[in-house]
Amino acid sequence: MENSFYTMGIDVGSNFIKLVLVDYSDDPKIIDKQTEKIRKRNPTNVADEMIQNMLTKHDLKYDDIAYLASTGEGDLVKRKRGHFYGMTTHAKGANFFFHDAVTVVDMGALYVRAVKISTDARVEDYKMTGQCASGSGQFVENISRYLGLSIEEVGEVSLQANEAEISSGICAVLAETDVINMVSRGITTPNIIKGIHLSIANRIIKLLSSLKAESPIVITGGMSLNVGMIQAIEEQLAETGKKYIIKTHPDAIYAGALGAALWGGYRHIRLKEKQAVLA
Amino acid sequence: MKSLQQLLTECETLAFDLNFTRAKKWKAEDKSRILVGYLPIYIPREIIHAANGMAVGIMGAGDRKQIIKGDAYYQSYICHFPRGIIEMALDTNLEEFDGFLFPAICDCVRNLSGMFKLSKKGKFQRYFDYPQNFDPFIGGTFYTQEMEKVIDDMFKINGVKVTAEGINKAIKLYNINRQLIEKIYNIRDERPWQLSAVDMYHILRAGLTITVEEHNEILEQVLHHIKEERGEPMDNIRVVISGSFCEQPPIGLIKSIEMAGCYIVEDDFMLGSRWIQGDIKDNTSNPLEALGNAYIHQSTFSSAYYDVGNPKGKRLVDLARKRKADGVIFCAASFCDPALLDRPEMQKECDHAGLPHINFQFHENTGQFKVIKEQAGTFSDSIKLWA
């Protein structure tokens, strides 16, 4: 194997774009990482700018990157070499953080996906939430905004709850109506937030049970940073009577981008081998 | 010469003009001209050209027309395609068409020919049958008689006598058309990143709504633009799409497959334009016989084609091998009996050949591609990472 080379993975989500620069070798290392909120900008331009800034910061050129891989809404990324599907990249990212991971729960802005993986990060099975947004990060963000909180605060606020008020777990519109009622009934913000988290956690447990998931379960995606959400999942899992180990990583939001960069490195080597055979 | 972008924009507009404005304008320029609409897959367009007519491909309403009356004509377990066609016929889309040909594909299309007849759409409506006996003296003779019936139909409208010279001239033009299309497919085979499958689709579908002479010009120009190597290849898998020969998939579906990391290097979307493989003899005294022989000996394959002695599963695998495809995507319209009945046999053949495959179904007006993108994406990843 070539000593080492650079790969990049970019994960274009609905709200955030995540970028990771990796020094790929037998023992790959994350060199740098960056997250950018899209806001109302053109995602293609944001992605392009992020890549360019990362290259400049490390005194690199496009050609120095052996494989630029996209995931998520990858068609919005220019000059990429390849694209990997979200499940595949989150599986690889989770496997990088925890080699013993056998289940991955990718909690993004628009949906939640539970994926069963092998120890070599191969996707074996998966289940996904339906179209409704009530099981997603975007929904939590909307509710937190209504309650005057920033998305970064909701996790900590949720931990302060003493009597969680459960909202509708089926429909975001009904859940939002529930929240309005709760506010008018004087339910405290921590109890409302905790209720939201429990309601989402309940859906995740259903996904995990239909997947016949096993431990350890690694949470990835933007919602993995929400400590209140993680606690709610743990509480709900405990109620099932089975012992599950939940793992999160401070860089779990980068799991998709990281997985793309790692698979990119793997593909780069395979393509070189193929070329050598053809030559 | 137009730029590639100009050509692609023009083709996209032509491809989805459900009023066939350009064809109707062409007809209005000369009183002896006629428009003959035909449904998928294939008809010998040469005989219509020789009768001073234009064969106009009616590939369905897709996702661009709301179906109101069409649903009253077909049961819920029938595909979407004929609903759109009858909706177009009952609206004004197909006015000024002189006749309609309904190639023998399936029962739905046969019934559709009856509905056109009862509704008195066009001056003739003909269910166009194909030989299933590939002995030229039997099947060939039958096919010649079928073509002669259409020639008679057209003669009754414009009085233009179809001559051997006229058909030979048309054969020459369509030979060029097929050659140019094949050249573009071959370039896409080598460098699929230079022209997307969606662009290719627009180019071919546009050709069904204009004269062959105009289409040849467009193809020449496209070929000129893409013959030079440019652009960077992506690390995509190469796939063959099979099963979309009649009801056409929505453009969003083709895009989704491409965005999921697949180069579509072979397909059966606009199969009629590529039905005859190679040239047809263009200098015989009996060009109808030449057309018949071409159908018998040079046809490609599809589920609507009787394939005794030359099984389509094997031909699909051969085609995938020729295009160096990594896998096959079986992509058929919901309720498409021919495609769905053939699918297990074709899948079995792919399995024997070690060719990975996935399958899904669509309606021409499908608007959600999330699941399809997911399937195609995981298919692509599984081939790239674990095949």
Interface residues (C-beta under 8 A of the other chain):
Chain A: Y67 G74 D75 R79 K80 R81 G82 H83 F84 Y85 G86 M87 T88 R122 V123 W263 Y266 R267 L271
Chain B: E232 M234 D235 N236 M259 A260 G261 E374 G377 T378 S380 D381 K384 L385 W386
